[in-house]
Amino acid sequence: GANVDGYTFAEQGDEKQEIASLTNGAARDKIKLDKGTANLVLNYSNVKDKKTNSSRTYKTEIVRTGNEVALVVTDIATGEVVTKDTFPPAEPHQPTGPTFNSLEECIADFNCRIRPAIQAEANRTCRAQRAGVTCCPPRGGICTIVDFLITPTRRVCGLIGPIDDVEIVLSP
């Protein structure tokens, strides 16, 4: 009976478990979290254990408290927080640091220079990795913080359900 407009349904499984998930379409684009935005649900997943014939349902969301941003997975039935991974704080922009003419140019630089190593770590550990970058315009101005959640791309790593890479832009 829930409104699932904007969510994508997916199923996957192996000999041990079956996973049915609803993923928020907003996770496909940059997610802008304004000061007033507290939480954004990314995914709902139902994980069925074939051996025990039991299942658990999880909610994965981005939670913002002040300037802290975390990825939180909650067991819906119990309300228990299963994991809470806080994004690292963005490094302050150094006066001699790079500047960019646009946010897209800054993100492209991150994707070229930094993302490959973080993606490799996500695939090695089968755990999503968090990263951040501070994007500043030339000649001063307001800098923008961009947080990244980089998920593993190895097929074997899909435990809770497919969540695409997420970019979160924190507005000043």
ABEGO torsion letter per residue (X at the ends): XBBABGBBBBBBBBAABBBBBBBBAAAABBBBBBAABABBBABBBBBBBAAAGBBBBBBBBBBBBEABBBBBBBBAAAGBBABBBBBBBBBBBBAABBBBABAAAAAAAAAAAAAAAAAAAAAAAGBBBBBBBBBBBBGEEBBBBBBBBBBBABAAABAAEBBBBBBBBBBX
